[in-house]
Every structure is written in structure tokens, then in C-alpha cells.
Amino acid sequence: MAIKSQNKISTEFSMASMSDLVFLLLIFFMLTSTLVSPNAIKLLLPSSSSKTIAKQTTTVYINDLNQFFVNETPATDLNMQQLLTQSLIGQTEGVVVLRADRTVPVQYVVTVIDAINQMNDLLKTKHKVILATKPKE
């Protein structure tokens, strides 16, 4: 009489534990990516109690050394309009978020607003400028 083993070794691989691990990693990376600061250039923003949230299309930075950046690309007051036109190409209405350090003189802010207004006049567009601030404490 031949005795057969009751326990058979299964050669199939269960994907249940692998999918659980993938979902846990996905949740981990989604949570940690929201904690990353979107500002690539370190600025001390002025404080304000108003809360306006806009769909951001282009960002202009002015740091404490009065240097301009359009979407993290260094710019001067002479080529800023060209860089803004390139970043807003194909859009007739957009929002330009201006992130200026609190120590920046007002003239530099006006320079950015003038560049956007000149671009609006030349291209017949309606782009708006919003000054980014931090909440009052």
C-alpha cells in the first residue's frame, strides 16, 4: 500500500501581501509629499490677514538680494517680460503669483507688475498679479 503525503507544497504565489505593501508605500509617499514646501527659493513673506487662494500658473520670486526669478529661472528686469510670455504662452487669462521677500523695496514689486501689464497690452491678455503673503500670527 502506497502512503501519500497529505501536505502538498503549493507553487502558486499569493499577491495579496504584495498589493498591501504597495498600497502602504503609496499612502506613505502621498502623505510625505504634501509636507514638502512648494517654495524653492527661501523668502520671508510679509504678513496679511486676507485669504485669497488662486490657481497658480506662474510664480515670480524676488529674494532679499533683489534678484528676480520666474518659475525658479533667474531673470532681470529686462528679460522678465520675455520669460513671463514664455511661461504663460497659450493662456489668455492666468494668475501670476508674486512672492517677494518682506525686505524688498516696493519699486521691484512695481517692476514685475509693469512687466505683466505690458505683456497684457501687447498680447491682449488678462493676466492678474497676486502678492503672496503668510498668515498673521
C-alpha positions as CSV (number, residue, x, y, z in Angstrom):
1,M,0.0,0.0,0.0
2,A,1.4,3.4,-1.0
3,I,1.3,6.1,1.6
4,K,0.8,9.6,0.1
5,S,1.6,12.8,1.9
6,Q,-1.4,14.9,3.0
7,N,0.5,18.2,2.8
8,K,1.1,19.4,-0.7
9,I,3.5,22.2,-1.4
10,S,1.8,24.9,-3.4
11,T,3.8,26.5,-6.2
12,E,1.5,29.5,-6.6
13,F,2.5,32.9,-5.3
14,S,0.0,35.0,-3.3
15,M,-0.1,38.6,-4.5
16,A,-2.2,39.8,-1.6
17,S,0.7,40.7,0.7
18,M,2.5,42.4,-2.2
19,S,-0.5,44.6,-3.0
20,D,-0.9,45.5,0.6
21,L,2.7,46.6,0.7
22,V,2.3,48.7,-2.5
23,F,-0.7,50.5,-1.1
24,L,1.1,51.2,2.2
25,L,4.0,52.7,0.3
26,L,1.7,54.7,-1.9
27,I,-0.1,56.2,1.2
28,F,3.3,56.9,2.8
29,F,4.6,58.8,-0.2
30,M,1.4,60.7,-0.7
31,L,1.4,61.9,2.9
32,T,5.1,62.9,2.9
33,S,4.9,64.7,-0.4
34,T,2.3,67.1,0.9
35,L,4.6,68.1,3.7
36,V,7.3,69.3,1.3
37,S,7.3,73.1,1.0
38,P,6.5,74.4,-2.5
39,N,8.8,77.3,-2.2
40,A,12.1,76.6,-3.9
41,I,13.5,80.0,-3.0
42,K,13.7,80.8,0.7
43,L,11.7,84.1,1.4
44,L,10.4,85.8,4.4
45,L,6.9,86.8,3.1
46,P,5.0,89.7,4.5
47,S,2.1,89.0,6.9
48,S,-1.5,89.5,6.0
49,S,-4.9,88.6,7.4
50,S,-6.6,88.3,4.0
51,K,-7.0,84.9,2.5
52,T,-7.1,84.7,-1.3
53,I,-6.4,81.4,-2.9
54,A,-5.8,81.2,-6.6
55,K,-5.0,78.6,-9.2
56,Q,-1.3,79.2,-9.6
57,T,0.1,79.3,-13.1
58,T,3.4,81.2,-12.9
59,T,5.4,82.3,-9.9
60,V,7.8,85.3,-9.8
61,Y,10.2,85.4,-6.9
62,I,12.1,88.4,-5.6
63,N,14.6,87.4,-2.9
64,D,16.3,89.5,-0.2
65,L,19.1,90.3,-2.6
66,N,16.6,91.9,-5.0
67,Q,17.1,89.2,-7.6
68,F,14.2,88.1,-9.9
69,F,13.2,84.5,-10.6
70,V,10.4,83.4,-13.0
71,N,9.5,79.8,-12.1
72,E,12.9,79.4,-10.5
73,T,14.7,80.7,-13.6
74,P,16.9,83.7,-12.9
75,A,15.7,86.8,-14.6
76,T,16.5,90.5,-14.9
77,D,14.1,93.4,-15.3
78,L,15.0,93.5,-19.0
79,N,14.1,89.9,-19.9
80,M,11.4,89.3,-17.3
81,Q,8.6,90.1,-19.8
82,Q,10.0,87.6,-22.3
83,L,10.2,84.8,-19.6
84,L,6.7,85.6,-18.4
85,T,5.4,85.4,-22.0
86,Q,7.1,82.1,-22.5
87,S,5.6,80.6,-19.3
88,L,2.1,81.9,-20.0
89,I,2.0,81.1,-23.7
90,G,-1.4,79.8,-24.9
91,Q,-3.2,81.3,-21.9
92,T,-5.4,84.4,-22.2
93,E,-6.3,84.6,-18.5
94,G,-3.9,83.5,-15.9
95,V,-2.6,84.3,-12.4
96,V,0.9,85.3,-11.7
97,V,1.8,84.8,-8.0
98,L,4.4,87.3,-6.8
99,R,6.5,86.1,-3.9
100,A,8.6,89.0,-2.7
101,D,10.7,89.0,0.4
102,R,9.4,91.4,3.1
103,T,12.7,93.5,2.8
104,V,12.3,94.1,-1.0
105,P,11.6,97.8,-1.9
106,V,8.2,98.5,-3.5
107,Q,9.9,99.5,-6.8
108,Y,10.9,95.9,-7.5
109,V,7.3,94.8,-7.0
110,V,6.1,97.5,-9.3
111,T,8.7,96.4,-11.9
112,V,7.1,93.0,-12.0
113,I,3.6,94.4,-12.2
114,D,4.6,96.7,-15.1
115,A,6.1,93.8,-17.0
116,I,2.9,91.8,-16.7
117,N,0.8,94.9,-17.7
118,Q,3.0,95.5,-20.8
119,M,2.6,91.8,-21.7
120,N,-1.2,92.1,-21.3
121,D,-1.2,95.2,-23.6
122,L,0.9,93.6,-26.3
123,L,-0.8,90.2,-26.4
124,K,-4.3,91.4,-25.5
125,T,-4.4,89.0,-22.5
126,K,-5.9,89.4,-19.0
127,H,-3.3,88.1,-16.6
128,K,-3.6,89.1,-12.9
129,V,-1.0,89.5,-10.3
130,I,-1.4,88.3,-6.7
131,L,1.1,89.1,-4.0
132,A,1.8,86.1,-1.8
133,T,1.8,86.6,2.0
134,K,2.0,84.4,5.1
135,P,-0.8,84.4,7.7
136,K,-0.6,86.7,10.6
137,E,0.4,85.1,13.9
